[in-house]
Every structure is written in C-alpha cells, then in structure tokens.
C-alpha cells in the first residue's frame, strides 16, 4: 500500500523552503547590521498597501517596511493575486521580502529586489497548463519613484514590479511613515 504524498516529499519541495529560509536569515542579518551602521536619522517604520497589476492580472498586498536610512529599507508583505477573483483557475497567496535602495531627499528613485514565497498553481513562466497548488518561490523586483516625508506622514509609490508571481505590471502604493 502506497502512502499519500506529503509536503516535503519529492525533488522540488525542499529547495523553495530552504531558499526562503536562507533569504530570511540574510535579510534579518542585513536589517540588524544596517540599523546600527547606516542609520542617519534613526530607524523609521512604515505600513502600506500596494497594487501591482494590469487589466486582468496582478496582485494586491499590505506591507510593513523598516526604513534604516535615507538609502535603505526592508519590506515584508503579504498579498494575493487578484486574478484569483477574476479568473477562477489562477490561485496565488503568500508573502514577499524585499530590500529597497533609494536616493536621498523627499523625492526618491528606488530599486528593490527580494523573494516571494507563494502558495500557487502556476509557474512564473505562465505555462498553458495549470500546475498543482503548491508552495513556490518567485523573484520579486521593483523600480520606481516614491515621495517620502522626512518625519511622520503619508507616502506614495509608483513604478514597475515583478511581485507575487506576476511579471512587470504597473505598481501603485501608499502608506504612512511613523
């Protein structure tokens, strides 16, 4: 009698989990180091919401951001593909961790990279055939512009992103720095 397959069985189940663990460990180390070594005005925090998408696909998310200096921040978010609502056979929910590099001042250009760990039924190559619903790891990249207050206050972002398993949609975001 054959036992049912479980999470962790097979050739492809462990690498995404291991990759996510290594990435989380590196991000935590960078956050701890940069908070002491690079902080110019003290560490600040931000919360926000984002939309990254085009007409029929994309994602919505909420995030927490640790701003360690004028040039560096770390973002952790949770989101879902909104195509899940429009196109019934696409499912994706999960989290993203990113490192953002920014220019100085109120008006900032930024670039970010990281990883999205998603419970999804597609690959980031958008194959015709749907895959089984499983945990997968996708790249997370963004470039854009943001307004960032010097103290407390609201901010907004606009740009292009590859996040939550979807490629190069328009990115719109807003939040509050405290």
N, C-alpha and C positions, 0 to 999 in steps of 0.2 A: 504494500500500500504506500503510495507516494504522499509525502506531507505537503500541505499547501505552501506556496511561496510567501515569504515574509519580507518586510523592509530590511535591507541589508544583504539579501540573497542576490546572487548574480554578479556579473562583471562590472555593471555600471552603477551599482547602488552606493558603494563606499566612496569612490573618488569625489562626488559632489559634496558629501558630508565632510570629508577630510579637507577639501579645498575651502569650504566655508569656515571650518574651524581654524585653519591656518590664517585665512584672511582676517577673521575676527581677532585672533591673537595679535597679528601685526597692527591692525587698526587701534587696538587698545594700547599697545606699546607706543605707537606714534602719538596718540592722544596724551598719554602720561608724560612723554618726553616734551612734546611741543607746548603743553600747558605751562611748564616751568621755563623752558629755554627760549620760546619765541613770543610769549605774551608781552604786548606792548602796553595795552590799556587794561589788562585784566581779562580773564575769560568771561565771555558772554554766552547767553543761551538764546535759542530761537525755536519757535514752533511754527509750523505752516502747513499749507495744503498745496498740492500740485495736480496739474492736469498735463499729461503728455500724450498727444494723440493727433489723429487726423479724423476724417469724417466717420469711417466705420470701424476703426480700431484705435486702441490706445489704453491708457491707464489713468486711474486717479489714486492719490495717495495722501497720507498725512505723515509728517516727519518731525523729528527733533534734531536740532543742529547745535553742536558745540563749536563756538567761534573762538579760536585760541589766539588769533592775532588779526591784523589787518589783511594778511595774505593767506590765511589757512583756516579751514573749518572741516568738521567731520559731521556727516549726516547719517542718521538711521531712520528708515521709514518703513511703513507697511502700506501695501496697496493691492489693487486688483485690476485686472484687465476689464475695461468697461465693455469690450466686445462680448464678454460673458453674458451681458444683459441683452445685447442686440443679436448676436449670433450664438445660438444655443449650444453648438458643439465646441466652442472655444472656452476653456476654463483656465484661469491663472490667478492665484493669490499668493502672497508671500512678502518677503522683506528685502530691502536694499540697504547696503552700507557703502558710503562714498566718501572720498577725500576731495575737497574743493580747494583750488588755488585761485586767488583773486588779486586784482590790482588794488592800489590804495585809493582812499577817498570815498565820498558818498556814492559816486557813480563808478561801479566796478565791472570789469570784464572778468569772467570766471571760466574755468575749465575744471571738470571733475571726472573722476574715474572710480570704479568700485565693482561690486558684485551684487547680483540679485539672486536670491535663493527662493525658488518658486515651486509651488505645487501646481503643475501644469500638464496639459495634454498636447503640447506642441513643442517642436524644437525651434530654436531661434533662426533656423534656415527656412521656416514656413513650408514644410513639405505638404503635398496634397493630402496624404493620408494622416489622420489624427493618431497620435501615439497614446499609449495607456496613461492615465492620470498618475503622475509620479513626481517626486522631488527632483528638480533640475536646477542647474546653475547657469546663469546668463551673464554676459558682460553688462556693466552699467556705465555709460559715458554721457557727459553733457558739456555743452559750451553755450555761453550766453552772456547776458547783461543783468545786473541787479542794482537796485538802489538800496543802500544800507545806511541807516541812521548811525551817527556817532555814539549815541546813548540808547535809551529805550525808544521804541517806536515801531511803526509798521514798515515792512519792506515788500518789494515785489521783484519777480524774476521773469525773464523771457529768453528763449533760446531754442536750441535743438537738443534732443536727448535720445538715447537708446537705453531704456529702463524697463523693468518688469517684463522683459522678454520681447518688447516691441522695438522695431528699428526706426530711427530718425524721424520721430514726429515733432511737431511744434510743442514747446514746453512753456507753460504759463504757471506761475506760482505766486503766492502771497503768504505773509505771516507776520509775526510780531517778535521783536528782539527785546530781551529783558536781561 
